[in-house]
């Protein structure tokens, strides 16, 4: 993966000791309160559920759980009419805003829900 910074191109590597690896470790250690999420990009009906999931690690409802687990079929089947129409926008918000540690697969969601506040990286 390449990262362009100004006119300089850096190779991104997760190899131990690489600059990108160091940055990732620091992001993983960040408390949830420092993520500065902008919940306004979500439909009003989902904001509290997402906020409680991210900040308090509370299990969300079936639609939001399916979205977070990247389970398209269940997200479509459990969406109410409003969320069904907004599924693309919700997916884009999740991709752009949420920390990668808390969404993307069933395993990530379950680990997020079961993790203690100080153990973001484990």
Sine and cosine of phi, psi and omega as CSV:
sin_phi,cos_phi,sin_psi,cos_psi,sin_omega,cos_omega
0.00,0.00,0.61,-0.79,0.01,-1.00
-0.90,-0.44,0.58,-0.81,0.06,-1.00
-0.85,-0.53,0.81,-0.59,0.03,-1.00
-0.98,-0.18,0.87,-0.49,0.01,-1.00
-0.88,-0.48,0.95,-0.30,-0.09,-1.00
0.89,0.46,-0.82,-0.57,0.02,-1.00
-0.98,-0.18,0.08,1.00,-0.05,-1.00
-0.98,-0.21,0.74,-0.68,0.04,-1.00
-0.97,-0.24,0.80,-0.60,0.01,-1.00
-0.92,-0.40,0.65,-0.76,0.10,-0.99
-0.99,0.13,0.79,-0.61,0.01,-1.00
-1.00,-0.05,0.82,-0.58,-0.02,-1.00
-0.68,-0.74,0.61,-0.79,0.07,-1.00
-1.00,-0.04,0.16,0.99,0.06,-1.00
-0.84,0.54,0.59,-0.81,0.00,-1.00
-0.81,0.59,0.77,-0.64,0.04,-1.00
1.00,0.02,-0.14,0.99,0.02,-1.00
-0.95,0.31,0.44,-0.90,0.01,-1.00
-0.85,0.53,-0.64,0.77,-0.01,-1.00
-0.91,0.41,-0.64,0.76,0.04,-1.00
-0.87,0.50,-0.66,0.75,0.02,-1.00
-0.90,0.43,-0.69,0.72,0.02,-1.00
-0.88,0.47,-0.71,0.71,0.00,-1.00
-0.87,0.50,-0.66,0.75,0.01,-1.00
-0.90,0.45,-0.61,0.79,0.01,-1.00
-0.93,0.36,-0.64,0.76,0.03,-1.00
-0.90,0.44,-0.66,0.75,0.01,-1.00
-0.88,0.48,-0.57,0.82,-0.04,-1.00
-0.98,0.18,-0.23,0.97,-0.06,-1.00
-0.89,0.45,0.70,-0.71,0.13,-0.99
-0.91,0.42,0.51,-0.86,-0.02,-1.00
-0.81,0.59,-0.59,0.81,-0.04,-1.00
-0.88,0.47,-0.31,0.95,-0.01,-1.00
-1.00,-0.06,0.01,1.00,-0.01,-1.00
-0.95,0.30,-0.37,0.93,0.00,-1.00
0.79,0.61,0.83,0.56,-0.01,-1.00
-0.97,0.25,0.62,-0.78,0.06,-1.00
-0.98,-0.20,0.99,-0.10,-0.06,-1.00
-0.96,0.27,-0.19,0.98,-0.06,-1.00
-0.92,0.39,-0.28,0.96,0.04,-1.00
-0.98,0.22,-0.12,0.99,0.01,-1.00
-0.99,-0.13,0.42,-0.91,0.15,-0.99
-0.86,0.51,0.58,-0.81,-0.02,-1.00
-0.78,0.63,-0.62,0.78,-0.07,-1.00
-0.92,0.38,-0.30,0.95,-0.03,-1.00
-0.98,-0.22,-0.27,0.96,-0.13,-0.99
-0.85,0.53,-0.74,0.67,-0.04,-1.00
-0.91,0.41,-0.66,0.75,0.02,-1.00
-0.88,0.47,-0.69,0.73,0.02,-1.00
-0.93,0.37,-0.69,0.72,0.01,-1.00
-0.87,0.50,-0.71,0.71,0.03,-1.00
-0.90,0.43,-0.60,0.80,0.03,-1.00
-0.91,0.41,-0.77,0.64,-0.08,-1.00
-0.94,0.33,-0.75,0.66,-0.16,-0.99
-1.00,0.04,-0.50,0.86,-0.05,-1.00
-0.90,-0.43,-0.04,1.00,0.02,-1.00
0.84,0.54,0.66,0.75,0.07,-1.00
-1.00,-0.06,0.65,-0.76,-0.03,-1.00
-0.92,0.39,0.80,-0.60,0.02,-1.00
-0.99,0.14,0.04,-1.00,0.04,-1.00
-0.93,0.36,0.04,-1.00,-0.13,-0.99
-0.90,0.44,-0.65,0.76,0.01,-1.00
-0.89,0.45,-0.79,0.61,-0.04,-1.00
-0.90,0.43,-0.61,0.79,0.06,-1.00
-0.87,0.49,-0.69,0.72,0.02,-1.00
-0.89,0.46,-0.67,0.74,0.03,-1.00
-0.87,0.49,-0.75,0.66,-0.05,-1.00
-0.90,0.43,-0.54,0.84,0.01,-1.00
-0.99,0.14,-0.01,1.00,-0.03,-1.00
0.89,0.45,0.61,0.79,-0.03,-1.00
-0.97,-0.25,1.00,0.07,-0.10,-1.00
-0.85,0.53,-0.73,0.69,-0.06,-1.00
-0.85,0.52,-0.75,0.66,0.01,-1.00
-0.94,0.34,-0.53,0.85,0.06,-1.00
-0.89,0.46,-0.71,0.70,0.01,-1.00
-0.91,0.41,-0.66,0.75,-0.07,-1.00
-0.96,0.29,-0.40,0.91,-0.04,-1.00
-0.96,-0.27,-0.04,1.00,-0.01,-1.00
-0.95,0.31,0.63,-0.77,0.16,-0.99
-0.98,0.22,0.14,-0.99,-0.06,-1.00
-0.83,0.55,-0.63,0.78,0.00,-1.00
-0.92,0.40,-0.77,0.63,-0.01,-1.00
-0.91,0.41,-0.50,0.86,0.06,-1.00
-0.87,0.49,-0.69,0.73,0.02,-1.00
-0.94,0.34,-0.45,0.89,-0.08,-1.00
-0.97,-0.22,0.18,0.98,-0.11,-0.99
-0.84,0.54,-0.66,0.75,0.02,-1.00
-0.88,0.48,-0.73,0.68,0.00,-1.00
-0.90,0.44,-0.62,0.78,0.02,-1.00
-0.90,0.43,-0.71,0.71,0.01,-1.00
-0.88,0.48,-0.66,0.75,0.03,-1.00
-0.90,0.43,-0.66,0.75,0.02,-1.00
-0.89,0.45,-0.72,0.69,0.01,-1.00
-0.85,0.53,-0.74,0.68,-0.02,-1.00
-0.87,0.49,-0.68,0.74,-0.08,-1.00
-1.00,0.08,-0.41,0.91,-0.16,-0.99
-0.93,-0.36,-0.65,0.76,-0.14,-0.99
-0.97,0.22,0.57,-0.82,0.11,-0.99
-0.87,0.50,0.68,-0.74,-0.05,-1.00
-0.87,0.49,-0.36,0.93,-0.02,-1.00
-0.94,0.35,-0.34,0.94,-0.15,-0.99
-0.94,-0.33,0.14,0.99,0.02,-1.00
-0.44,-0.90,0.25,-0.97,0.11,-0.99
0.87,-0.50,-0.39,0.92,0.03,-1.00
-0.35,-0.94,0.29,-0.96,0.05,-1.00
-0.87,0.49,-0.66,0.75,0.00,-1.00
-0.88,0.48,-0.70,0.71,0.01,-1.00
-0.90,0.44,-0.67,0.74,-0.01,-1.00
-0.90,0.44,-0.72,0.69,-0.01,-1.00
-0.91,0.42,-0.64,0.77,0.05,-1.00
-0.89,0.45,-0.66,0.75,0.01,-1.00
-0.88,0.47,-0.71,0.70,-0.03,-1.00
-0.91,0.41,-0.50,0.87,-0.07,-1.00
-0.99,-0.14,0.00,1.00,-0.06,-1.00
-1.00,0.07,0.61,-0.80,0.09,-1.00
-0.98,0.18,0.41,-0.91,-0.08,-1.00
-0.79,0.62,-0.69,0.73,-0.10,-1.00
-0.99,0.12,-0.01,1.00,-0.11,-0.99
-0.91,-0.41,0.75,0.67,-0.05,-1.00
-0.88,0.47,-0.53,0.85,-0.12,-0.99
-1.00,-0.03,-0.01,1.00,-0.05,-1.00
-0.92,-0.39,0.00,0.00,0.00,0.00
